[in-house]
Amino acid sequence: MTDPVEYSLIIVNYNGAQFIETCVKSFQKQETPPKEIIVVDNNSTDNSIKVLTDLSGIKIIKNETNHGYAASLNQGIRNSNFQYIVLANPDIFVDKEWSEHIFEPFIKYKECGLSASKVLYWDEPNLLNSTGMLFYKDLSAVNRGLNEIDNGQWDKEEELFGAYGALMVFRRKVVEDIGLFDEDYWLFREEDEFMWRMQMHGWKTRFAYKAKVFHKRSANTKLFSPLKLYYSERNRFWNVIKFMPLRCTITMLPYVIARYVANFALVFKKKDSKKAVSLTKTSKTLLIKTIVKAWISAISGLPKMYKKRVLIKRTAITNYNQCYKYLTTYKATLSDLVK
């Protein structure tokens, strides 16, 4: 990449003191470092603010309460100034050559609105966390290549549906075109919703596989916690309402049931996997209550989401039948969801 780029780095932090210094310094050491670093802190109770204050060149936005992830992303974006926007979790760090590769798709493809990194695990850097997003037929998102040994099998500069939310790199024009993140989502799946809107407005995602990121997965929310389950389930349903043909709200039901059955089978069989162990540690009764609560909340928000669907349709250049076709193009299987 020959042309220099200017980008804003936005990190939303909640009790991420143990990771955030490593995260920030990994960007500062890049050949092309951020022009500005904005950290939105959601009333952390650890020593995050002290750690951040000791670092140089950071603008800290300190919230009195936890505003939720989507709203905090929007805070950071509104306070940013440069042509590209990097949204990062505090529990990641980037490879030393990351900035040399991540902006290449923007230069090569005018319709590229989002550039996706290759995401590996912080503690197991030979193991893939994500090489892009796939979707099961109930709109559950899964990371392509999840938990595979990285042997270069996904190393291809290609179009994807979207990028993993741990680190996303956008053109500012995308936000100006389609708007900010939906703050009603509060936490989880807000990035899926944003990427669906991108697709409907003609923006594409490209895979910059040479740009490597290392992620401490679910460091704050814990893997498959009731909190994560609640917001993931509720917001997945809202994505169906906003982006799928309306007939799909019924036809997707068998896939929802199949996914629940497969996940609960992990709990009862106590299969030796990270997901099974995490689910087993949570009360089965609590898991069921959380799912019921999520669906009740999803249904109560249905009128508002349908109104948003209508607003999206007014400016979209892609119809809802094309959205459904993405489920075939970027298809996840049931086995992908229960790894």
C-alpha positions as a Python dict, from the first residue, in 0.01 Angstrom:
ca = {
    (1, 'M'): (0, 0, 0),
    (2, 'T'): (158, 329, -112),
    (3, 'D'): (-100, 596, -32),
    (4, 'P'): (-113, 691, 338),
    (5, 'V'): (-450, 666, 509),
    (6, 'E'): (-590, 850, 807),
    (7, 'Y'): (-806, 661, 1051),
    (8, 'S'): (-974, 699, 1386),
    (9, 'L'): (-944, 414, 1636),
    (10, 'I'): (-1249, 375, 1863),
    (11, 'I'): (-1243, 133, 2157),
    (12, 'V'): (-1545, 71, 2377),
    (13, 'N'): (-1425, -40, 2719),
    (14, 'Y'): (-1589, -195, 3022),
    (15, 'N'): (-1352, -340, 3281),
    (16, 'G'): (-1089, -416, 3022),
    (17, 'A'): (-789, -290, 3219),
    (18, 'Q'): (-597, -616, 3187),
    (19, 'F'): (-604, -600, 2806),
    (20, 'I'): (-641, -241, 2691),
    (21, 'E'): (-279, -129, 2723),
    (22, 'T'): (-166, -412, 2496),
    (23, 'C'): (-447, -326, 2256),
    (24, 'V'): (-367, 45, 2232),
    (25, 'K'): (9, 0, 2203),
    (26, 'S'): (-30, -253, 1921),
    (27, 'F'): (-198, 19, 1713),
    (28, 'Q'): (45, 289, 1816),
    (29, 'K'): (336, 73, 1693),
    (30, 'Q'): (189, 31, 1344),
    (31, 'E'): (365, 167, 1037),
    (32, 'T'): (45, 370, 991),
    (33, 'P'): (-79, 446, 1344),
    (34, 'P'): (-421, 600, 1414),
    (35, 'K'): (-457, 975, 1376),
    (36, 'E'): (-668, 969, 1692),
    (37, 'I'): (-754, 712, 1958),
    (38, 'I'): (-1090, 746, 2131),
    (39, 'V'): (-1182, 521, 2424),
    (40, 'V'): (-1544, 522, 2540),
    (41, 'D'): (-1548, 386, 2894),
    (42, 'N'): (-1882, 255, 3026),
    (43, 'N'): (-1830, 328, 3395),
    (44, 'S'): (-1565, 60, 3449),
    (45, 'T'): (-1519, -56, 3808),
    (46, 'D'): (-1162, -180, 3761),
    (47, 'N'): (-857, 43, 3711),
    (48, 'S'): (-924, 102, 3340),
    (49, 'I'): (-924, 481, 3371),
    (50, 'K'): (-587, 482, 3547),
    (51, 'V'): (-436, 257, 3280),
    (52, 'L'): (-574, 478, 3005),
    (53, 'T'): (-462, 800, 3174),
    (54, 'D'): (-106, 666, 3191),
    (55, 'L'): (-107, 609, 2814),
    (56, 'S'): (-33, 897, 2579),
    (57, 'G'): (-240, 1032, 2293),
    (58, 'I'): (-581, 902, 2400),
    (59, 'K'): (-911, 1086, 2421),
    (60, 'I'): (-1123, 930, 2698),
    (61, 'I'): (-1503, 961, 2697),
    (62, 'K'): (-1612, 855, 3044),
    (63, 'N'): (-1977, 757, 3082),
    (64, 'E'): (-2146, 785, 3421),
    (65, 'T'): (-2340, 463, 3349),
    (66, 'N'): (-2304, 172, 3109),
    (67, 'H'): (-2466, 301, 2790),
    (68, 'G'): (-2447, -32, 2611),
    (69, 'Y'): (-2210, -129, 2332),
    (70, 'A'): (-2407, 3, 2034),
    (71, 'A'): (-2467, 347, 2188),
    (72, 'S'): (-2102, 371, 2294),
    (73, 'L'): (-1981, 287, 1944),
    (74, 'N'): (-2199, 571, 1818),
    (75, 'Q'): (-2051, 807, 2078),
    (76, 'G'): (-1705, 729, 1951),
    (77, 'I'): (-1803, 765, 1586),
    (78, 'R'): (-1968, 1103, 1647),
    (79, 'N'): (-1647, 1227, 1810),
    (80, 'S'): (-1416, 1093, 1538),
    (81, 'N'): (-1276, 1290, 1244),
    (82, 'F'): (-1098, 1079, 985),
    (83, 'Q'): (-1181, 900, 660),
    (84, 'Y'): (-1166, 547, 803),
    (85, 'I'): (-1314, 422, 1129),
    (86, 'V'): (-1161, 132, 1321),
    (87, 'L'): (-1389, -15, 1589),
    (88, 'A'): (-1204, -244, 1830),
    (89, 'N'): (-1274, -440, 2143),
    (90, 'P'): (-1017, -380, 2421),
    (91, 'D'): (-938, -754, 2432),
    (92, 'I'): (-756, -762, 2097),
    (93, 'F'): (-416, -670, 1964),
    (94, 'V'): (-310, -635, 1602),
    (95, 'D'): (-13, -787, 1423),
    (96, 'K'): (279, -550, 1365),
    (97, 'E'): (206, -540, 989),
    (98, 'W'): (-174, -509, 1024),
    (99, 'S'): (-200, -150, 895),
    (100, 'E'): (0, -237, 582),
    (101, 'H'): (-277, -470, 462),
    (102, 'I'): (-613, -376, 615),
    (103, 'F'): (-677, -71, 394),
    (104, 'E'): (-584, -236, 61),
    (105, 'P'): (-942, -346, -25),
    (106, 'F'): (-1068, 12, 7),
    (107, 'I'): (-813, 130, -247),
    (108, 'K'): (-883, -155, -490),
    (109, 'Y'): (-1265, -162, -468),
    (110, 'K'): (-1481, 151, -460),
    (111, 'E'): (-1782, -46, -333),
    (112, 'C'): (-1585, -190, -41),
    (113, 'G'): (-1723, -37, 276),
    (114, 'L'): (-1576, -279, 530),
    (115, 'S'): (-1241, -453, 543),
    (116, 'A'): (-1222, -776, 746),
    (117, 'S'): (-911, -897, 925),
    (118, 'K'): (-810, -1257, 992),
    (119, 'V'): (-886, -1308, 1362),
    (120, 'L'): (-692, -1563, 1568),
    (121, 'Y'): (-698, -1639, 1940),
    (122, 'W'): (-483, -1435, 2176),
    (123, 'D'): (-367, -1744, 2368),
    (124, 'E'): (-366, -1985, 2072),
    (125, 'P'): (-232, -1781, 1779),
    (126, 'N'): (-237, -2076, 1540),
    (127, 'L'): (-613, -2124, 1594),
    (128, 'L'): (-872, -1931, 1394),
    (129, 'N'): (-1141, -1724, 1559),
    (130, 'S'): (-1286, -1575, 1240),
    (131, 'T'): (-1227, -1532, 867),
    (132, 'G'): (-1565, -1368, 806),
    (133, 'M'): (-1930, -1426, 888),
    (134, 'L'): (-2166, -1709, 797),
    (135, 'F'): (-2537, -1746, 880),
    (136, 'Y'): (-2755, -2039, 975),
    (137, 'K'): (-3109, -2028, 833),
    (138, 'D'): (-3252, -1873, 1150),
    (139, 'L'): (-3002, -1585, 1114),
    (140, 'S'): (-2768, -1711, 1384),
    (141, 'A'): (-2423, -1582, 1295),
    (142, 'V'): (-2111, -1795, 1314),
    (143, 'N'): (-1749, -1719, 1233),
    (144, 'R'): (-1609, -1890, 925),
    (145, 'G'): (-1316, -2115, 1014),
    (146, 'L'): (-1400, -2105, 1384),
    (147, 'N'): (-1157, -2315, 1594),
    (148, 'E'): (-972, -2448, 1288),
    (149, 'I'): (-593, -2467, 1278),
    (150, 'D'): (-474, -2187, 1053),
    (151, 'N'): (-301, -2356, 761),
    (152, 'G'): (-380, -2078, 516),
    (153, 'Q'): (-697, -2256, 398),
    (154, 'W'): (-894, -1928, 396),
    (155, 'D'): (-614, -1709, 264),
    (156, 'K'): (-794, -1559, -33),
    (157, 'E'): (-870, -1193, -100),
    (158, 'E'): (-1244, -1224, -159),
    (159, 'E'): (-1585, -1076, -89),
    (160, 'L'): (-1747, -1171, 243),
    (161, 'F'): (-2082, -1095, 402),
    (162, 'G'): (-1923, -916, 697),
    (163, 'A'): (-1646, -900, 955),
    (164, 'Y'): (-1625, -1024, 1312),
    (165, 'G'): (-1728, -753, 1557),
    (166, 'A'): (-1409, -777, 1765),
    (167, 'L'): (-1249, -547, 1507),
    (168, 'M'): (-1422, -372, 1215),
    (169, 'V'): (-1274, -120, 971),
    (170, 'F'): (-1519, 102, 778),
    (171, 'R'): (-1513, 383, 535),
    (172, 'R'): (-1669, 687, 699),
    (173, 'K'): (-1891, 717, 389),
    (174, 'V'): (-2072, 400, 497),
    (175, 'V'): (-2188, 559, 821),
    (176, 'E'): (-2283, 876, 637),
    (177, 'D'): (-2486, 666, 394),
    (178, 'I'): (-2668, 416, 617),
    (179, 'G'): (-2651, 573, 963),
    (180, 'L'): (-2510, 459, 1296),
    (181, 'F'): (-2554, 139, 1496),
    (182, 'D'): (-2902, 57, 1627),
    (183, 'E'): (-2890, 149, 1995),
    (184, 'D'): (-3200, -58, 2078),
    (185, 'Y'): (-2977, -367, 2041),
    (186, 'W'): (-2765, -252, 2337),
    (187, 'L'): (-2522, -546, 2319),
    (188, 'F'): (-2450, -823, 2064),
    (189, 'R'): (-2565, -861, 1704),
    (190, 'E'): (-2556, -486, 1649),
    (191, 'E'): (-2270, -548, 1405),
    (192, 'D'): (-2480, -807, 1217),
    (193, 'E'): (-2761, -555, 1185),
    (194, 'F'): (-2521, -289, 1058),
    (195, 'M'): (-2377, -526, 797),
    (196, 'W'): (-2722, -628, 675),
    (197, 'R'): (-2797, -258, 621),
    (198, 'M'): (-2465, -225, 438),
    (199, 'Q'): (-2562, -505, 201),
    (200, 'M'): (-2904, -354, 136),
    (201, 'H'): (-2740, -25, 40),
    (202, 'G'): (-2482, -175, -194),
    (203, 'W'): (-2173, -171, 28),
    (204, 'K'): (-1947, -478, 25),
    (205, 'T'): (-1701, -644, 262),
    (206, 'R'): (-1361, -773, 149),
    (207, 'F'): (-1126, -1007, 332),
    (208, 'A'): (-778, -866, 400),
    (209, 'Y'): (-639, -1201, 514),
    (210, 'K'): (-285, -1071, 563),
    (211, 'A'): (-413, -829, 830),
    (212, 'K'): (-401, -1039, 1148),
    (213, 'V'): (-577, -971, 1476),
    (214, 'F'): (-552, -1167, 1802),
    (215, 'H'): (-861, -1184, 2024),
    (216, 'K'): (-932, -1291, 2382),
    (217, 'R'): (-1279, -1417, 2308),
    (218, 'S'): (-1566, -1310, 2539),
    (219, 'A'): (-1322, -1180, 2798),
    (220, 'N'): (-1583, -964, 2975),
    (221, 'T'): (-1918, -1125, 2895),
    (222, 'K'): (-1794, -1484, 2939),
    (223, 'L'): (-1844, -1751, 2677),
    (224, 'F'): (-2215, -1839, 2632),
    (225, 'S'): (-2324, -1653, 2944),
    (226, 'P'): (-2697, -1586, 3009),
    (227, 'L'): (-2624, -1219, 2931),
    (228, 'K'): (-2484, -1307, 2591),
    (229, 'L'): (-2760, -1560, 2525),
    (230, 'Y'): (-3035, -1308, 2604),
    (231, 'Y'): (-2915, -1029, 2377),
    (232, 'S'): (-2800, -1263, 2100),
    (233, 'E'): (-3139, -1435, 2085),
    (234, 'R'): (-3347, -1119, 2108),
    (235, 'N'): (-3140, -929, 1853),
    (236, 'R'): (-3123, -1224, 1614),
    (237, 'F'): (-3504, -1224, 1602),
    (238, 'W'): (-3505, -850, 1537),
    (239, 'N'): (-3265, -900, 1246),
    (240, 'V'): (-3507, -1151, 1095),
    (241, 'I'): (-3787, -896, 1118),
    (242, 'K'): (-3578, -615, 969),
    (243, 'F'): (-3403, -796, 684),
    (244, 'M'): (-3579, -1115, 579),
    (245, 'P'): (-3892, -1164, 364),
    (246, 'L'): (-4180, -1171, 615),
    (247, 'R'): (-4271, -1530, 524),
    (248, 'C'): (-3936, -1632, 674),
    (249, 'T'): (-4050, -1553, 1028),
    (250, 'I'): (-4251, -1877, 1010),
    (251, 'T'): (-4031, -2091, 784),
    (252, 'M'): (-3727, -2025, 1005),
    (253, 'L'): (-3893, -2170, 1315),
    (254, 'P'): (-3781, -2533, 1252),
    (255, 'Y'): (-3420, -2412, 1227),
    (256, 'V'): (-3453, -2227, 1557),
    (257, 'I'): (-3581, -2545, 1723),
    (258, 'A'): (-3306, -2754, 1565),
    (259, 'R'): (-3042, -2516, 1701),
    (260, 'Y'): (-3190, -2524, 2053),
    (261, 'V'): (-3202, -2903, 2049),
    (262, 'A'): (-2842, -2927, 1930),
    (263, 'N'): (-2716, -2685, 2194),
    (264, 'F'): (-2904, -2850, 2479),
    (265, 'A'): (-2770, -3187, 2362),
    (266, 'L'): (-2423, -3048, 2436),
    (267, 'V'): (-2529, -2972, 2792),
    (268, 'F'): (-2677, -3313, 2864),
    (269, 'K'): (-2406, -3511, 2687),
    (270, 'K'): (-2135, -3288, 2839),
    (271, 'K'): (-1934, -3309, 2521),
    (272, 'D'): (-1571, -3211, 2567),
    (273, 'S'): (-1571, -2872, 2397),
    (274, 'K'): (-1535, -2512, 2513),
    (275, 'K'): (-1899, -2448, 2435),
    (276, 'A'): (-2028, -2757, 2612),
    (277, 'V'): (-1823, -2688, 2926),
    (278, 'S'): (-1945, -2327, 2937),
    (279, 'L'): (-2309, -2423, 2887),
    (280, 'T'): (-2290, -2700, 3145),
    (281, 'K'): (-2166, -2455, 3409),
    (282, 'T'): (-2489, -2258, 3367),
    (283, 'S'): (-2813, -2382, 3526),
    (284, 'K'): (-3035, -2554, 3268),
    (285, 'T'): (-3336, -2379, 3420),
    (286, 'L'): (-3161, -2043, 3384),
    (287, 'L'): (-3082, -2114, 3019),
    (288, 'I'): (-3448, -2186, 2946),
    (289, 'K'): (-3568, -1881, 3139),
    (290, 'T'): (-3319, -1663, 2951),
    (291, 'I'): (-3442, -1786, 2613),
    (292, 'V'): (-3807, -1726, 2710),
    (293, 'K'): (-3724, -1378, 2838),
    (294, 'A'): (-3538, -1299, 2515),
    (295, 'W'): (-3832, -1402, 2299),
    (296, 'I'): (-4080, -1203, 2508),
    (297, 'S'): (-3860, -896, 2474),
    (298, 'A'): (-3815, -958, 2101),
    (299, 'I'): (-4189, -981, 2043),
    (300, 'S'): (-4259, -667, 2248),
    (301, 'G'): (-4012, -477, 2028),
    (302, 'L'): (-4158, -609, 1704),
    (303, 'P'): (-4366, -297, 1615),
    (304, 'K'): (-4062, -71, 1652),
    (305, 'M'): (-3844, -305, 1444),
    (306, 'Y'): (-4105, -326, 1170),
    (307, 'K'): (-4112, 54, 1149),
    (308, 'K'): (-3735, 48, 1110),
    (309, 'R'): (-3773, -214, 837),
    (310, 'V'): (-3998, 23, 645),
    (311, 'L'): (-3747, 307, 681),
    (312, 'I'): (-3460, 87, 560),
    (313, 'K'): (-3659, -21, 256),
    (314, 'R'): (-3711, 341, 146),
    (315, 'T'): (-3340, 394, 80),
    (316, 'A'): (-3222, 37, 10),
    (317, 'I'): (-3109, -68, -338),
    (318, 'T'): (-3130, -443, -258),
    (319, 'N'): (-3460, -622, -199),
    (320, 'Y'): (-3545, -869, 77),
    (321, 'N'): (-3537, -1171, -155),
    (322, 'Q'): (-3169, -1097, -220),
    (323, 'C'): (-3113, -1084, 156),
    (324, 'Y'): (-3255, -1435, 182),
    (325, 'K'): (-3015, -1551, -90),
    (326, 'Y'): (-2724, -1440, 126),
    (327, 'L'): (-2815, -1727, 361),
    (328, 'T'): (-2719, -1965, 81),
    (329, 'T'): (-2413, -1771, -33),
    (330, 'Y'): (-2279, -1741, 323),
    (331, 'K'): (-2425, -2060, 462),
    (332, 'A'): (-2354, -2202, 807),
    (333, 'T'): (-2458, -2554, 901),
    (334, 'L'): (-2595, -2676, 1232),
    (335, 'S'): (-2261, -2843, 1304),
    (336, 'D'): (-2090, -2503, 1264),
    (337, 'L'): (-2305, -2369, 1549),
    (338, 'V'): (-2223, -2642, 1799),
    (339, 'K'): (-1845, -2656, 1763),
}
